[in-house]
């Protein structure tokens, strides 16, 4: 007789695999010294991403494009802040 896998076992196995993949990504980020943050973006942030981050208005619903544009916007802001701070000294 062959053993039949119950649906609960399949769900549990899938959950363990997702958890293992999440842990591997977390450990990889930790080794590289990278932190992961969630950003809450409203209309003002979208406008700034369109104006300075290279986001096109047609890409507002594209999650990857918005993420990349917000990343560029954050990078530009940090560079400007560091530049301003170095001028003060």
Buried (B, 14 or more C-beta within 10 A) or exposed (E): EEEEEEEEEEEEEEEEEEEEEEEEEEEEEEEEEEEEEEEEBEEEBBEBBBEEBEBEEEBEEEEEBBBBBBEBBBEEEEEEEEEEEEEEE
